[in-house]
Amino acid sequence: MVNVDEFIEDATASIRDQIGDEHAIIALSGGVDSSVAATLAYEAVGEQLTPVYVDTGLMRKGETEQIADTFSFMESLRVVDARDRFFDALEGVVDPEEKRKVIGEQFIREFEREAKETDAQYLVQGTIYPDRIESEGNIKSHHNVGGLPDVVDFEGIVEPVRDLYKDEVREVARALGLESIIAERMPFPGPGLAVRVLGEVTPEKVQVARDACHVVEDETEKHEPWQAFAAVIGKGTGVKGDNRVHGWIVSVRSVESRDGMTARAQELPWDTLQRIQSRITGTNENVARVVYDVTHKPPATIEYE
Amino acid sequence: MTRIVVIDNHGQFTHLERRALRDLGVDTELVDNDTDPADIDADGIVLSGGPDMDRIGRSPDYLDLDVPVLGICLGMQILAEELDGRVGSGDYGGYADVDVEILDEDDPLIGSLAPETRVWASHADEVKEVPEGFTHTATSDVCTIEAMSDADRDLYGVQWHPEVAHTDEGEEVFENFIDICEQ
C-alpha cells in the first residue's frame, strides 16, 4: 500500500514542476479518481487549474448538484449543461463500444471548447493503473486514456495517480479531506448510465436506471457492497392493476471486491431484495420486473457493457 | 534484496501478481515476455496467466535460467507444454470459487495450505498430465490437476490465481515462493 502522506507531497511537487506558470485544465467526472487528481493539482497550482464538469445527462441522481457543492472551494470550477447534446448524439446507437465512442467524442467536443477558452497548456487526468492495463489489454476502452490529447494540442499531460490502484486512490482521497461521500463513493463507469441501459440510450431508460440505481445504493448501504447498482436490460411482460404492461426489466447487482479485478455477487437478504423490487416497480410505472444478478466475476464482468 | 520478476503473458491479473510481491516487500517488476533471457536478472520468476498459448513470447526460454519459477494459470500450462506434460481443454470451465484439496502437505509451495483452500479461478484449459519429475500437488472437482511441483528443479505451477483478493490464502503462496527463492 502506498505511503499516503509521502505520495501527496511528491505528487504536488511534481505537478508544480510540470505545469510551472502555465494554465491547466481537468475534466472532473465526480468519481474518486478525477476528484483526487483535481484536488492534488489544485493544491499544487491553485487557480492556474480550471476544473470542468460536464453534465452529460447520464449522471447519478443528485450528482451534479453535489459536485458543484463539494468543489465550490475551487473558484475556477465550470459546470457545463450538455444533456441535450449527449442524448442527440446517442440516438440510434446500440453497440456498447460505439456508445462509448460517441460519448467520448461528444465529451471531447465539450471539453475542447472549454480548453480553448481557458488557453490551457496542460491536461490533468485521473488515469489510474488498472485503466492503463485494461486499455492495453483491449478489454474495454476508457475515455480518460487517449482521445483528448489528439484533439487539443496540449504541451503535456499530467497524471498524478497513474501508478495507484483504486483502493489506494481512496486512501489518498481520505487524506486530502475530500468529503466522505467522495472518498467512499462507489465506482461509476466513465460513460455513466449509458452503459447501464442495454441497447439504445433514451432519456426514458436512463431515468429508470438513475432511479433504480439510487434505490439499490440506498437499500444496500448497510451491507457495505464494494459496488451496487441497477441496469435496464430489456423489456418483458407484467401485470399492474389488472392491466398488462410491457415494461422494462431491471437487473440489480451488488458485489464485494477489493479492486474490481475479481468480484463476488453479494448474498443479500431476501427482505432487502424484496424492498428493492417493491420500490423500483412501485415508483416507476414502466418497470415490469426486477431480477437479481448472482454471477461472480469471472465469468461475468461487474458492469453489463 | 530478493528480486522476483513477473513475465507478462497478457493476463488480466498480471499486474496484481506484481502488486502481491511488492506488498510482501520484495523487489519486483513486470517484464515483457519477449525480453531476452540474458537481460533478466532475478532470484525467481513468475510466469503470469494470459489468454492464449500463442502469445507467450519467450516464456519457455526463461525455464533455463536456473532460478525458481512459479507458473500461474496459463503460466503453469506453459510448464506442462514445454516439458513433457500435456494440456487440453477442461470438461467444465473453472470460474470464480473453487475448493481445492491439497494432495501433498510437504510441498514447499502449497503444502502449508493443507488440507484444503478456497481459491478464485478463471480458465477453460487445464493440465492433463504433469511432466516427468513433477508431483501432482492439488486437485478439485472442476479440474483434476490444480497444482504441480518439481521441488528438485524448483518449478511450480498453480491453476488458480493466488494474486486476486478473493483467493483466501493467496498471499501465503507468494510468501512460500519467496522463501523458495531465498534458499
Interface residues (C-beta under 8 A of the other chain):
Chain A: M1 Y129 P130 I133 E134 G137 I139 Y165 S257 R258 D259 M261 T262 A263 R264 H296 K297 P298 P299
Chain B: H10 Q12 F13 T14 H15 L16 R19 D23 G93 Y95 A96 D97 W120 S122 H161 V164 A165 H166
